[in-house]
Amino acid sequence: MPESQKTKIARELRERFPDTPTLTLAKKLSKEHFETFLGVEDARGVLRYIEGKRGKVLQKEISDKSLFRTDERPRNPFKLPKSYAKGRKHIDIKGKKILILSDIHIPYHDIDALSTAIQCGIDEGVDTVVLNGVHWTVI
């Protein structure tokens, strides 16, 4: 399949700027080649096509796969300190009337406030209490 004019222009720019984010290049394409691209999303779609990010079916029709990008966004773009968080647990809640309490800050919680909230839930007929965002260690 012969390359379209859009594809040729997008390839040239991607080759010149291999590490530039796709959206940034799309903005540049749509501004510099406004007569060829309908807008930023049109340019972004062409870039994603030549990068192999438009699905497996379209990947098969591209003969030149040299610009395919398999890299994902950086996992830590803000260079945050290392996390010691453990994997998430998924829990099914089977209650019919649920009281959800968030940001309890155990072990710095206010016992009176927490007891009052739980008692209010019981008085309202809750059958499940969820303490959301609670992190503590039981010894």
C-alpha positions in Angstrom: 0.0 0.0 0.0 1.6 3.3 -1.0 2.1 5.9 1.8 -0.1 8.9 1.8 1.3 12.4 2.0 0.2 12.6 5.6 2.1 9.5 6.5 5.2 10.7 4.8 5.2 14.0 6.6 4.5 12.3 9.9 7.3 9.8 9.4 9.8 12.5 8.6 8.9 14.4 11.7 8.9 11.3 13.9 12.4 10.3 12.6 13.7 13.8 13.4 12.2 13.8 16.9 12.2 10.2 18.1 11.8 11.0 21.8 9.2 13.7 21.5 5.8 12.8 22.9 3.2 12.0 20.2 0.8 14.7 21.2 3.6 17.3 21.1 4.5 16.2 17.5 0.8 16.2 16.5 0.5 19.8 17.6 3.6 20.7 15.6 2.3 18.8 12.5 -1.1 20.4 12.6 0.4 23.9 13.0 3.1 23.5 10.3 1.0 21.5 7.8 -2.4 22.9 8.4 -3.3 22.4 4.7 -2.6 18.6 5.1 -3.9 17.8 8.5 -7.5 18.6 9.6 -6.3 19.3 13.2 -4.3 18.0 16.1 -6.3 14.8 16.4 -5.9 14.0 12.7 -2.2 14.4 13.0 -2.1 12.4 16.2 -4.0 9.6 14.6 -1.5 9.4 11.7 1.4 9.4 14.2 -0.2 6.7 16.2 -0.7 4.7 13.0 3.0 4.8 12.0 4.0 4.1 15.7 1.9 0.9 15.6 -0.5 2.2 18.3 -3.8 1.9 16.3 -4.4 -1.7 16.9 -3.1 -5.1 15.7 -5.2 -5.1 12.5 -3.7 -1.8 11.3 -0.2 -2.9 12.4 -0.3 -5.7 9.8 -0.9 -3.4 6.9 2.2 -1.2 7.7 5.2 -2.5 5.8 7.8 -0.2 7.5 7.6 -1.0 11.2 10.8 0.9 12.1 8.9 3.6 13.9 6.8 1.3 16.0 6.9 2.4 19.6 6.4 -0.2 22.3 7.5 2.0 25.1 4.9 3.1 27.6 4.8 6.4 29.5 7.3 6.6 32.3 6.1 4.8 35.4 7.5 7.6 37.6 7.5 10.9 35.6 7.9 13.0 38.7 10.8 11.0 40.1 9.0 10.3 43.4 10.8 8.3 46.0 10.6 4.5 45.9 7.3 3.1 47.2 7.0 0.1 49.5 3.3 -0.3 48.7 2.1 -3.9 48.3 -0.2 -5.1 45.6 -3.9 -4.1 45.7 -6.5 -6.5 47.1 -9.9 -6.6 45.4 -12.7 -7.2 47.9 -16.3 -7.9 47.0 -18.7 -6.1 49.5 -21.9 -8.1 49.9 -23.8 -5.7 52.2 -27.1 -4.2 51.3 -26.7 -1.0 53.4 -23.1 0.1 53.7 -21.4 2.7 55.9 -18.2 3.9 54.3 -15.7 5.8 56.4 -12.6 7.3 54.8 -9.3 8.7 56.0 -9.5 7.3 59.5 -5.8 7.8 60.1 -5.4 4.8 62.4 -3.5 4.9 64.8 -4.1 8.7 65.1 -7.8 8.4 64.8 -10.3 10.1 67.1 -12.0 7.2 69.0 -15.0 9.3 70.0 -15.6 10.5 66.5 -15.2 7.0 64.9 -17.4 5.4 67.6 -20.1 8.0 67.0 -20.0 7.4 63.2 -20.2 3.6 63.5 -23.0 3.9 66.1 -24.9 6.3 63.7 -24.5 3.7 60.9 -25.8 0.9 63.2 -28.8 3.1 64.2 -29.5 3.5 60.5 -29.5 -0.2 59.9 -26.2 -0.7 58.1 -25.1 -4.3 57.7 -21.5 -3.5 56.5 -18.9 -0.9 57.6 -16.0 -0.1 55.2 -13.0 1.7 56.6 -11.5 3.1 53.3 -7.9 4.0 53.1 -6.9 2.5 56.5 -3.3 1.3 56.8 -2.1 -0.2 60.0 -0.1 -3.2 61.2 -1.6 -5.8 63.6 1.1 -7.4 65.8 
